[in-house]
Amino acid sequence: MSWSSLLIRRSLLYVLFVLGGATSFALADEAALSNQFDTQKIEPAVANQILERARFLKQDSPDRPQLDAHMLQTMGAIPQHSLVVDDAIFHLAGPLTFYGGRQIALAFVEVDDEVNARVLYRSNSQFSWRMCDATDGGHIGKGFHEFDKQVPIPVTVALLKMYDEPQTLQNLDNGASRSQSDLAKFLLQGITVDRRSKQCISQTDGHYYSRDYAAFIPSQPMTFSQVGKWLATASSGLVADPAEVKLPAREHLPNLEQELVSFRFTSVAYAEVNEGRGELTGRVFDSFDGKLRYLFFEDEQGRAALSTVEHLLPPVNSLGLRCRYVDTHGMDAPLFEYFLQIPTAFGGKKEPGYGSNWNYVRELPIIQHYYAQQNRTVPPALK
């Protein structure tokens, strides 16, 4: 048995031992355990035991609900699937309907014999899932750079596969009639720090995050790609000039001849800017040296974009994140973007809403590599 399979087996056996759910939490056979993207279904009795062990954020803001296991059990916000990522176990609830077609999900992250309640959200443009630790009334704190909050790729894959089966929440008060989006927001606020709270750090550039997050995650990423020049966007922001991006060494690039897993996912938001075609195929690859993992998405027209790059050596901490992350500037631009955040040289403009970002994405060196290694032609630019 390989070391990775042995680790997965030990981790799942540990869950059985701690939760006492050996009769209800069926252990997969050895062949299935070798697939690190497989999830295990959790029976309700075991899910309730996970909730009882979970630690919840202690709120210091009177405007935030103080959540506990009983409250989540009453709402039906219980974990449904478990997934092992290295020494961590993610007990995942199903995606919850949020505003604007977005989704959030609860994750109970088990590391070092402790379970911590976390909330995740799906990026509307990158399609990846990220950890959320701080919010205000209508905004989510993006951390230091945004890509520092990406959860491990197997977690994103698991949640995207559950996209069409959102979890239904129950009102705490039987006489209430709050919408599913309002109930999801209630949970989001209960597991995140209020931006105005002393538990939160706000920067002058608009980024903010919890003090707990800053204690676990470094502000500076691991060196990866290198950007030699920047282009202005319609909002006067800066993005990498594709002609001045230097990729990492070949051993760190994705081995596109050995796909680890592929799956399909539909983005309603992307369909709105792509002539109604929102179906995407997610494809996961490891680097040639096996130290990094890549998640690409490709649409029905064969247009691809890089969503996430994850270094596999840093351990997963109690936040549900790798304790180190790589700098993906100049690599992970999405297929569609706010007009204001697209370089003016590639169609950006001072208008609200989303537009296709393909003309910019197709020029990125990592995307050129993606097609070249597969002996494919890069799809043409949009007119």
LOFIVEX-376833 format. One record per residue: x, y, z of N, C-alpha, C in turn. Coordinates in steps of 0.05 Angstrom, whole numbers, plus 5000, padded with zeros to 4 digits. Example, Ala and Ser with C-alpha at 12.3 -4.5 7.8 and 13.67 -1.06 7.14 Angstrom:
<pts>
PT    n_u    n_v    n_w   ca_u   ca_v   ca_w    c_u    c_v    c_w
PT   5264   4886   5156   5246   4910   5156   5264   4934   5156
PT   5257   4955   5142   5273   4979   5143   5258   5001   5157
</pts>
This chain:
<pts>
PT    n_u    n_v    n_w   ca_u   ca_v   ca_w    c_u    c_v    c_w
PT   5017   4976   5000   5000   5000   5000   5018   5025   5000
PT   5011   5045   4983   5027   5070   4982   5023   5086   5008
PT   5042   5104   5012   5041   5120   5036   5016   5138   5036
PT   5008   5149   5013   4984   5165   5012   4959   5149   5019
PT   4957   5124   5008   4934   5107   5015   4934   5100   5044
PT   4958   5095   5056   4959   5088   5084   4950   5111   5101
PT   4958   5136   5093   4950   5159   5108   4920   5163   5107
PT   4908   5160   5084   4879   5163   5082   4865   5142   5099
PT   4874   5117   5097   4862   5096   5113   4863   5102   5143
PT   4887   5111   5152   4890   5117   5181   4872   5140   5189
PT   4870   5161   5171   4853   5184   5177   4824   5176   5180
PT   4814   5160   5161   4786   5152   5162   4781   5133   5186
PT   4800   5116   5192   4797   5099   5216   4796   5116   5241
PT   4812   5137   5241   4812   5156   5264   4785   5168   5268
PT   4772   5176   5245   4745   5187   5247   4726   5167   5260
PT   4728   5143   5250   4710   5122   5261   4714   5118   5291
PT   4739   5118   5299   4746   5114   5328   4735   5137   5345
PT   4741   5162   5336   4734   5185   5353   4703   5189   5354
PT   4690   5186   5330   4662   5191   5329   4645   5168   5338
PT   4657   5144   5340   4642   5121   5348   4621   5113   5327
PT   4626   5119   5302   4606   5114   5281   4614   5092   5262
PT   4628   5072   5272   4638   5051   5254   4616   5037   5239
PT   4592   5035   5251   4571   5020   5238   4557   5036   5217
PT   4559   5063   5218   4545   5080   5199   4563   5093   5179
PT   4589   5096   5185   4607   5109   5167   4623   5087   5152
PT   4613   5080   5129   4625   5057   5115   4652   5064   5104
PT   4671   5047   5109   4698   5051   5099   4701   5039   5071
PT   4710   5055   5052   4713   5046   5025   4736   5025   5023
PT   4736   5010   5001   4758   4991   4998   4784   5005   4991
PT   4805   4990   4992   4832   5001   4989   4835   5015   4962
PT   4823   5004   4940   4826   5016   4914   4813   5043   4913
PT   4789   5046   4926   4776   5071   4925   4790   5092   4942
PT   4803   5083   4964   4817   5102   4982   4841   5115   4968
PT   4852   5102   4947   4875   5114   4934   4867   5139   4918
PT   4841   5143   4913   4832   5166   4898   4827   5188   4919
PT   4845   5208   4920   4842   5229   4940   4820   5248   4935
PT   4806   5245   4913   4783   5263   4906   4756   5250   4914
PT   4757   5226   4925   4732   5213   4933   4723   5223   4961
PT   4697   5226   4963   4685   5234   4989   4671   5210   5001
PT   4667   5211   5027   4652   5191   5042   4626   5203   5052
PT   4604   5190   5047   4578   5199   5057   4577   5197   5088
PT   4566   5217   5101   4564   5217   5130   4535   5212   5138
PT   4531   5193   5156   4504   5188   5166   4497   5210   5186
PT   4471   5216   5189   4462   5238   5207   4473   5236   5235
PT   4473   5212   5246   4482   5208   5274   4511   5217   5277
PT   4528   5209   5257   4556   5217   5258   4559   5247   5253
PT   4543   5258   5235   4544   5287   5230   4538   5303   5255
PT   4519   5294   5271   4512   5308   5296   4535   5306   5316
PT   4550   5284   5316   4573   5281   5334   4595   5300   5325
PT   4598   5304   5299   4618   5323   5289   4611   5351   5299
PT   4586   5358   5297   4577   5385   5306   4582   5389   5336
PT   4577   5368   5351   4581   5371   5380   4610   5375   5387
PT   4628   5366   5371   4657   5370   5376   4667   5396   5364
PT   4652   5409   5347   4662   5432   5332   4665   5457   5350
PT   4686   5472   5344   4691   5498   5357   4679   5520   5339
PT   4665   5538   5351   4653   5560   5336   4666   5587   5345
PT   4667   5605   5326   4678   5632   5331   4663   5645   5354
PT   4677   5657   5373   4665   5672   5394   4662   5701   5385
PT   4638   5710   5381   4633   5736   5370   4636   5758   5391
PT   4648   5780   5384   4649   5803   5402   4632   5826   5391
PT   4617   5821   5369   4599   5841   5358   4570   5834   5364
PT   4555   5853   5375   4527   5848   5382   4509   5844   5357
PT   4519   5851   5334   4504   5848   5309   4507   5820   5297
PT   4524   5803   5309   4529   5777   5297   4517   5755   5314
PT   4505   5735   5302   4494   5712   5318   4517   5695   5329
PT   4513   5685   5353   4532   5666   5365   4522   5638   5359
PT   4535   5624   5340   4526   5598   5332   4536   5576   5351
PT   4521   5554   5352   4530   5531   5367   4519   5506   5352
PT   4526   5483   5362   4518   5458   5350   4487   5455   5348
PT   4474   5462   5370   4444   5459   5371   4431   5476   5350
PT   4441   5500   5346   4429   5518   5326   4432   5507   5298
PT   4455   5496   5292   4459   5484   5265   4443   5459   5262
PT   4440   5443   5283   4423   5419   5281   4394   5427   5276
PT   4385   5448   5289   4357   5457   5285   4353   5466   5256
PT   4373   5479   5245   4371   5490   5217   4376   5468   5196
PT   4386   5445   5205   4393   5425   5185   4419   5430   5171
PT   4436   5447   5183   4462   5454   5171   4483   5435   5181
PT   4480   5410   5173   4499   5389   5183   4516   5379   5160
PT   4540   5369   5167   4558   5359   5146   4546   5334   5133
PT   4552   5330   5107   4541   5308   5092   4562   5290   5080
PT   4586   5301   5075   4608   5286   5063   4634   5292   5077
PT   4652   5272   5079   4678   5276   5090   4699   5271   5068
PT   4720   5287   5069   4742   5286   5049   4768   5288   5064
PT   4787   5271   5058   4813   5272   5070   4833   5287   5052
PT   4847   5307   5063   4868   5321   5049   4892   5321   5067
PT   4912   5304   5061   4935   5300   5078   4927   5293   5106
PT   4935   5308   5126   4929   5302   5154   4903   5316   5163
PT   4889   5329   5145   4864   5342   5152   4840   5327   5141
PT   4817   5329   5155   4792   5318   5145   4772   5341   5143
PT   4760   5344   5120   4740   5364   5115   4712   5350   5116
PT   4696   5358   5135   4669   5348   5137   4651   5370   5124
PT   4641   5365   5101   4628   5386   5085   4598   5384   5085
PT   4585   5407   5090   4556   5409   5085   4552   5415   5056
PT   4528   5411   5046   4523   5417   5018   4523   5447   5013
PT   4527   5455   4988   4527   5484   4982   4500   5497   4989
PT   4501   5522   4998   4478   5537   5006   4473   5560   4986
PT   4448   5563   4979   4441   5585   4960   4446   5612   4973
PT   4461   5629   4958   4467   5655   4968   4458   5676   4947
PT   4463   5701   4952   4453   5722   4935   4468   5723   4908
PT   4454   5731   4887   4467   5735   4861   4476   5709   4848
PT   4463   5687   4854   4470   5661   4843   4495   5649   4855
PT   4506   5661   4875   4530   5651   4888   4523   5629   4908
PT   4543   5615   4918   4539   5595   4938   4560   5597   4960
PT   4552   5589   4984   4571   5586   5006   4567   5557   5017
PT   4585   5548   5034   4583   5522   5045   4597   5521   5073
PT   4587   5505   5091   4599   5502   5116   4619   5479   5114
PT   4642   5482   5127   4663   5461   5128   4672   5458   5157
PT   4672   5434   5167   4681   5428   5194   4708   5415   5191
PT   4729   5430   5196   4757   5422   5190   4769   5409   5214
PT   4777   5384   5210   4789   5368   5232   4819   5365   5228
PT   4834   5378   5247   4863   5377   5246   4873   5374   5275
PT   4891   5356   5280   4903   5352   5306   4882   5348   5328
PT   4863   5330   5323   4842   5322   5342   4822   5344   5348
PT   4822   5366   5333   4803   5388   5338   4787   5393   5313
PT   4762   5400   5316   4744   5407   5294   4736   5436   5296
PT   4741   5451   5275   4734   5480   5274   4714   5485   5252
PT   4693   5500   5259   4672   5508   5240   4682   5531   5223
PT   4682   5527   5196   4690   5547   5177   4668   5551   5156
PT   4669   5574   5143   4650   5578   5121   4667   5584   5096
PT   4658   5572   5073   4672   5575   5048   4653   5589   5028
PT   4665   5602   5008   4648   5614   4987   4660   5608   4960
PT   4643   5607   4940   4652   5601   4913   4657   5627   4898
PT   4681   5630   4887   4687   5653   4870   4670   5653   4845
PT   4658   5675   4839   4640   5676   4816   4654   5674   4790
PT   4679   5684   4789   4694   5684   4764   4715   5662   4762
PT   4728   5657   4784   4750   5636   4784   4738   5608   4787
PT   4713   5606   4796   4700   5580   4801   4711   5564   4824
PT   4732   5573   4836   4744   5559   4859   4730   5566   4885
PT   4734   5549   4905   4723   5555   4932   4745   5566   4950
PT   4737   5585   4967   4755   5598   4985   4744   5599   5013
PT   4762   5602   5032   4754   5605   5060   4747   5634   5066
PT   4726   5638   5081   4718   5665   5088   4720   5668   5118
PT   4735   5688   5127   4738   5693   5156   4728   5719   5165
PT   4723   5739   5147   4714   5766   5155   4695   5777   5134
PT   4674   5790   5143   4655   5802   5125   4644   5828   5136
PT   4632   5844   5118   4616   5867   5128   4588   5862   5118
PT   4572   5883   5116   4544   5879   5108   4539   5865   5082
PT   4556   5871   5062   4552   5859   5035   4577   5853   5021
PT   4598   5848   5035   4624   5843   5023   4639   5822   5038
PT   4656   5807   5023   4673   5786   5035   4702   5794   5035
PT   4715   5792   5058   4743   5798   5060   4760   5779   5043
PT   4777   5790   5026   4792   5774   5007   4820   5766   5016
PT   4827   5772   5042   4853   5765   5051   4875   5784   5041
PT   4899   5773   5037   4921   5790   5028   4921   5794   4998
PT   4915   5772   4983   4916   5774   4954   4893   5760   4940
PT   4875   5748   4954   4853   5731   4944   4862   5702   4941
PT   4884   5697   4926   4892   5669   4922   4903   5657   4947
PT   4908   5672   4968   4917   5661   4993   4894   5647   5008
PT   4869   5650   4999   4846   5638   5013   4835   5614   4998
PT   4849   5605   4977   4839   5582   4962   4841   5557   4980
PT   4819   5542   4982   4820   5516   4997   4834   5496   4979
PT   4843   5473   4990   4856   5452   4974   4838   5444   4950
PT   4850   5439   4928   4836   5433   4903   4815   5410   4906
PT   4821   5388   4921   4801   5367   4924   4775   5378   4937
PT   4777   5398   4954   4753   5409   4967   4737   5424   4946
PT   4750   5440   4930   4736   5454   4908   4722   5435   4890
PT   4736   5413   4882   4724   5393   4864   4699   5381   4877
PT   4701   5374   4903   4679   5361   4917   4654   5379   4918
PT   4659   5405   4924   4636   5424   4926   4624   5431   4899
PT   4641   5432   4878   4630   5438   4851   4613   5414   4841
PT   4621   5390   4849   4605   5367   4841   4578   5367   4855
PT   4576   5381   4878   4551   5383   4893   4535   5407   4885
PT   4544   5422   4864   4532   5448   4857   4502   5446   4852
PT   4493   5425   4839   4465   5422   4832   4448   5411   4854
PT   4460   5406   4877   4445   5395   4900   4448   5412   4925
PT   4439   5437   4924   4443   5455   4947   4428   5444   4971
PT   4439   5449   4995   4427   5440   5020   4404   5460   5027
PT   4382   5449   5038   4360   5465   5046   4361   5470   5076
PT   4358   5495   5084   4359   5503   5112   4331   5507   5123
PT   4329   5502   5149   4303   5506   5163   4305   5531   5180
PT   4283   5546   5183   4282   5569   5200   4284   5561   5229
PT   4298   5577   5244   4300   5572   5273   4273   5575   5287
PT   4258   5595   5277   4231   5600   5288   4211   5588   5268
PT   4195   5570   5277   4176   5557   5258   4157   5577   5245
PT   4152   5599   5258   4134   5619   5247   4147   5638   5228
PT   4173   5637   5226   4188   5656   5209   4186   5647   5179
PT   4193   5665   5162   4192   5658   5133   4216   5670   5119
PT   4240   5666   5130   4264   5677   5118   4271   5660   5094
PT   4282   5673   5073   4290   5659   5049   4315   5642   5054
PT   4321   5624   5036   4345   5608   5038   4370   5626   5037
PT   4369   5647   5021   4392   5665   5020   4396   5680   5047
PT   4374   5688   5059   4376   5701   5085   4387   5682   5107
PT   4378   5657   5106   4388   5638   5125   4418   5632   5121
PT   4426   5631   5096   4454   5627   5090   4471   5651   5100
PT   4460   5675   5097   4474   5699   5106   4476   5698   5137
PT   4456   5688   5150   4456   5685   5180   4479   5668   5188
PT   4483   5645   5174   4505   5627   5181   4532   5640   5174
PT   4533   5654   5151   4558   5667   5143   4567   5687   5164
PT   4548   5703   5174   4555   5723   5194   4563   5711   5221
PT   4551   5687   5227   4557   5674   5252   4585   5661   5253
PT   4596   5656   5229   4622   5642   5229   4645   5660   5219
PT   4638   5686   5215   4659   5705   5206   4660   5729   5225
PT   4683   5742   5224   4688   5765   5241   4676   5790   5227
PT   4663   5807   5243   4653   5832   5233   4676   5851   5226
PT   4674   5863   5203   4696   5881   5194   4702   5903   5215
PT   4681   5911   5229   4684   5933   5249   4694   5923   5276
PT   4697   5897   5279   4704   5885   5304   4734   5888   5310
PT   4741   5887   5335   4770   5887   5343   4784   5861   5335
PT   4768   5841   5327   4779   5816   5318   4788   5818   5289
PT   4783   5841   5276   4789   5844   5247   4811   5864   5243
PT   4827   5860   5222   4848   5879   5214   4841   5889   5186
PT   4839   5916   5184   4832   5928   5158   4856   5944   5148
PT   4862   5940   5123   4884   5955   5110   4874   5979   5094
PT   4892   5998   5089   4884   6022   5074   4877   6015   5045
PT   4886   5993   5034   4880   5986   5007   4853   5972   5004
PT   4838   5969   5026   4812   5957   5025   4811   5928   5033
PT   4834   5915   5035   4834   5887   5043   4831   5886   5073
PT   4817   5865   5082   4814   5860   5111   4812   5831   5116
PT   4818   5823   5141   4819   5795   5149   4819   5793   5179
PT   4813   5770   5190   4812   5767   5219   4841   5764   5230
PT   4844   5771   5256   4870   5768   5269   4878   5739   5270
PT   4858   5722   5273   4864   5693   5273   4876   5685   5246
PT   4866   5695   5224   4876   5689   5198   4905   5699   5195
PT   4910   5723   5204   4937   5735   5202   4957   5720   5219
PT   4948   5706   5240   4966   5690   5257   4974   5664   5244
PT   4958   5654   5225   4963   5629   5212   4975   5631   5185
PT   4969   5653   5170   4976   5655   5142   4995   5678   5138
PT   5018   5674   5125   5037   5696   5120   5027   5715   5098
PT   5034   5740   5100   5024   5759   5080   5039   5756   5053
PT   5063   5745   5054   5079   5743   5030   5077   5714   5019
PT   5070   5711   4993   5068   5685   4981   5096   5673   4974
PT   5096   5647   4968   5120   5634   4958   5124   5643   4929
PT   5149   5649   4922   5156   5658   4895   5149   5636   4875
PT   5136   5644   4853   5127   5625   4833   5131   5637   4805
PT   5110   5650   4795   5113   5664   4769   5126   5691   4775
PT   5136   5704   4754   5148   5730   4757   5137   5749   4736
PT   5129   5773   4745   5117   5793   4727   5136   5816   4723
PT   5143   5822   4698   5162   5843   4692   5150   5870   4686
PT   5124   5869   4679   5110   5894   4672   5080   5891   4677
PT   5067   5913   4683   5039   5913   4689   5023   5930   4670
PT   4998   5922   4666   4980   5937   4648   4957   5949   4665
PT   4948   5973   4657   4927   5986   4671   4899   5975   4662
PT   4881   5972   4682   4854   5964   4676   4837   5989   4674
PT   4812   5985   4667   4794   6008   4663   4789   6023   4690
PT   4793   6009   4712   4789   6022   4738   4816   6032   4750
PT   4836   6034   4733   4863   6043   4741   4877   6023   4759
PT   4868   5998   4759   4882   5977   4773   4905   5966   4755
PT   4919   5946   4765   4942   5935   4749   4940   5905   4748
PT   4944   5894   4724   4946   5865   4720   4971   5860   4704
PT   4980   5835   4704   5005   5828   4691   5003   5832   4661
PT   5025   5842   4649   5028   5843   4620   5035   5815   4611
PT   5018   5801   4595   5025   5774   4587   5052   5771   4573
PT   5060   5792   4559   5086   5790   4545   5110   5792   4564
PT   5105   5799   4590   5126   5802   4609   5123   5784   4634
PT   5111   5761   4629   5108   5741   4651   5127   5718   4646
PT   5142   5712   4667   5161   5690   4666   5151   5667   4682
PT   5147   5644   4669   5136   5620   4683   5158   5607   4700
PT   5150   5591   4720   5170   5576   4736   5184   5555   4719
PT   5204   5542   4731   5219   5521   4717   5201   5499   4707
PT   5209   5484   4687   5193   5463   4675   5183   5443   4695
PT   5199   5435   4715   5191   5414   4733   5167   5423   4750
PT   5162   5450   4752   5140   5460   4768   5115   5465   4751
PT   5117   5462   4724   5094   5466   4706   5077   5441   4706
PT   5051   5444   4699   5033   5420   4699   5040   5400   4678
PT   5039   5375   4686   5043   5352   4668   5015   5346   4655
PT   5010   5358   4632   4984   5357   4620   4978   5331   4606
PT   4997   5312   4607   4992   5286   4595   4981   5266   4616
PT   4980   5275   4641   4970   5257   4662   4949   5272   4679
PT   4925   5270   4670   4902   5283   4683   4894   5267   4708
PT   4892   5280   4731   4885   5266   4756   4855   5262   4757
PT   4839   5282   4750   4810   5279   4751   4798   5301   4733
PT   4775   5295   4722   4760   5315   4708   4731   5314   4716
PT   4717   5336   4714   4689   5337   4723   4675   5361   4709
PT   4649   5361   4709   4634   5383   4696   4619   5399   4716
PT   4616   5424   4709   4604   5444   4727   4591   5465   4710
PT   4568   5475   4718   4554   5496   4703   4554   5522   4718
PT   4563   5543   4705   4563   5570   4716   4542   5587   4702
PT   4521   5594   4717   4500   5611   4706   4512   5639   4699
PT   4530   5649   4715   4541   5675   4710   4558   5675   4685
PT   4573   5653   4680   4589   5652   4656   4572   5649   4631
PT   4549   5635   4633   4531   5632   4611   4521   5659   4601
PT   4518   5678   4620   4507   5704   4613   4526   5720   4595
PT   4552   5714   4595   4571   5729   4578   4582   5711   4556
PT   4571   5686   4554   4581   5667   4534   4558   5655   4518
PT   4540   5672   4510   4518   5664   4492   4502   5641   4503
PT   4498   5641   4529   4482   5620   4542   4496   5594   4548
PT   4521   5592   4542   4536   5568   4546   4552   5570   4572
PT   4543   5557   4592   4556   5559   4618   4569   5533   4628
PT   4568   5512   4612   4580   5487   4622   4610   5488   4619
PT   4624   5480   4640   4653   5480   4641   4663   5453   4650
PT   4687   5446   4640   4700   5421   4649   4724   5429   4666
PT   4724   5419   4690   4747   5423   4708   4767   5400   4703
PT   4793   5407   4702   4814   5387   4697   4837   5392   4717
PT   4846   5371   4730   4866   5374   4751   4891   5359   4743
PT   4914   5372   4746   4940   5360   4739   4960   5366   4762
PT   4979   5348   4765   5002   5354   4783   5025   5364   4765
PT   5044   5378   4778   5068   5386   4764   5085   5362   4758
PT   5105   5367   4740   5123   5345   4733   5138   5333   4757
PT   5144   5350   4777   5158   5340   4801   5140   5332   4823
PT   5113   5334   4818   5094   5324   4838   5090   5342   4862
PT   5101   5366   4862   5100   5384   4885   5077   5405   4884
PT   5067   5409   4860   5046   5429   4856   5022   5416   4842
PT   4999   5428   4846   4974   5418   4833   4960   5442   4820
PT   4949   5436   4797   4936   5457   4780   4907   5449   4775
PT   4889   5469   4775   4862   5466   4768   4855   5485   4745
PT   4849   5473   4722   4841   5489   4698   4811   5485   4694
PT   4799   5505   4681   4771   5502   4671   4771   5508   4641
PT   4755   5492   4627   4753   5495   4598   4724   5496   4590
PT   4716   5516   4573   4688   5518   4566   4682   5501   4541
PT   4657   5502   4532   4649   5485   4509   4663   5492   4483
PT   4673   5516   4482   4688   5524   4458   4718   5518   4459
PT   4726   5505   4481   4754   5497   4484   4771   5519   4495
PT   4759   5541   4505   4774   5563   4517   4780   5556   4546
PT   4806   5556   4553   4814   5548   4580   4826   5571   4596
PT   4824   5568   4623   4836   5587   4641   4845   5572   4666
PT   4866   5582   4678   4877   5570   4703   4862   5582   4726
PT   4851   5565   4744   4836   5575   4767   4854   5576   4792
PT   4869   5554   4797   4883   5551   4822   4909   5536   4819
PT   4930   5545   4833   4955   5530   4836   4959   5526   4866
PT   4964   5501   4873   4968   5494   4901   4994   5479   4905
PT   5010   5488   4924   5035   5474   4932   5027   5452   4951
PT   5035   5428   4946   5026   5405   4961   5042   5399   4987
PT   5065   5412   4990   5082   5406   5013   5073   5420   5039
PT   5065   5446   5039   5056   5458   5064   5031   5444   5075
PT   5030   5439   5101   5008   5425   5113   4982   5442   5114
PT   4959   5428   5116   4934   5442   5119   4929   5448   5148
PT   4922   5473   5154   4919   5481   5182   4889   5482   5189
PT   4883   5491   5213   4856   5490   5224   4837   5509   5209
PT   4848   5528   5193   4831   5545   5177   4820   5530   5152
PT   4832   5507   5147   4825   5493   5122   4842   5501   5099
PT   4864   5514   5104   4882   5524   5083   4910   5513   5086
PT   4925   5512   5063   4953   5506   5065   4966   5529   5079
PT   4986   5523   5096   4998   5545   5112   5017   5562   5095
PT   5023   5554   5070   5037   5571   5051   5023   5569   5024
PT   5026   5590   5008   5013   5591   4982   5031   5603   4962
PT   5026   5599   4936   5044   5609   4915   5032   5634   4902
PT   5050   5651   4892   5043   5675   4878   5034   5668   4849
PT   5009   5672   4843   4998   5665   4817   4993   5689   4799
PT   5004   5712   4806   5001   5735   4788   5011   5729   4760
PT   4995   5736   4740   5003   5732   4713   4996   5704   4703
PT   4980   5689   4719   4974   5661   4711   4944   5655   4713
PT   4931   5664   4734   4904   5654   4740   4881   5674   4733
PT   4883   5689   4712   4862   5707   4703   4837   5690   4694
PT   4813   5699   4702   4789   5684   4696   4779   5688   4667
PT   4761   5669   4658   4750   5671   4631   4731   5695   4629
PT   4719   5703   4651   4702   5728   4650   4708   5744   4674
PT   4705   5770   4671   4714   5788   4692   4698   5814   4692
PT   4698   5829   4713   4686   5855   4713   4699   5872   4691
PT   4683   5886   4675   4695   5904   4655   4717   5922   4666
PT   4712   5931   4691   4730   5950   4703   4757   5937   4710
PT   4758   5910   4711   4783   5897   4719   4797   5883   4695
PT   4787   5888   4671   4799   5878   4647   4818   5900   4636
PT   4842   5893   4627   4860   5914   4616   4847   5928   4593
PT   4850   5954   4592   4837   5970   4571   4847   5960   4543
PT   4872   5951   4542   4883   5941   4516   4869   5916   4507
PT   4854   5903   4525   4840   5878   4518   4810   5880   4521
PT   4799   5904   4519   4770   5907   4519   4758   5917   4545
PT   4774   5924   4565   4763   5934   4590   4751   5962   4586
PT   4731   5968   4601   4718   5994   4599   4704   6002   4625
PT   4698   6027   4627   4686   6037   4652   4656   6034   4651
PT   4648   6009   4653   4619   6001   4654   4615   5980   4675
PT   4592   5979   4687   4586   5958   4707   4582   5931   4693
PT   4584   5910   4709   4578   5884   4699   4602   5869   4689
PT   4597   5844   4680   4618   5825   4671   4620   5825   4641
PT   4644   5818   4631   4648   5813   4603   4668   5791   4599
PT   4671   5780   4575   4690   5760   4569   4719   5771   4573
PT   4736   5754   4584   4764   5762   4589   4782   5745   4571
PT   4770   5730   4552   4786   5711   4537   4809   5723   4521
PT   4805   5747   4509   4826   5759   4493   4851   5764   4509
PT   4848   5769   4535   4871   5772   4553   4882   5745   4562
PT   4864   5727   4570   4872   5701   4581   4888   5685   4560
PT   4880   5686   4535   4893   5670   4515   4922   5678   4510
PT   4930   5702   4519   4957   5711   4515   4976   5703   4538
PT   4965   5693   4560   4981   5687   4583   4999   5663   4577
PT   5025   5664   4585   5043   5641   4579   5034   5614   4590
PT   5021   5613   4613   5012   5588   4623   4990   5576   4605
PT   4974   5592   4593   4953   5583   4575   4965   5574   4549
PT   4985   5589   4540   5000   5580   4516   5012   5553   4520
PT   5024   5549   4544   5035   5523   4551   5014   5501   4552
PT   4990   5508   4562   4968   5489   4565   4961   5476   4537
PT   4959   5493   4517   4952   5483   4491   4976   5470   4477
PT   4999   5482   4480   5023   5472   4465   5030   5443   4474
PT   5029   5438   4500   5036   5412   4510   5016   5390   4501
PT   4991   5399   4495   4971   5380   4486   4969   5379   4456
PT   4987   5394   4442   4987   5395   4413   4960   5406   4403
PT   4950   5426   4416   4924   5438   4409   4929   5467   4401
PT   4912   5477   4385   4913   5506   4376   4897   5523   4395
PT   4908   5545   4403   4894   5564   4420   4870   5574   4406
PT   4846   5573   4417   4822   5584   4404   4826   5613   4397
PT   4813   5622   4376   4817   5650   4367   4806   5671   4386
PT   4817   5695   4383   4807   5717   4399   4779   5724   4391
PT   4764   5736   4410   4737   5745   4404   4737   5772   4390
PT   4720   5776   4372   4719   5802   4357   4701   5821   4372
</pts>
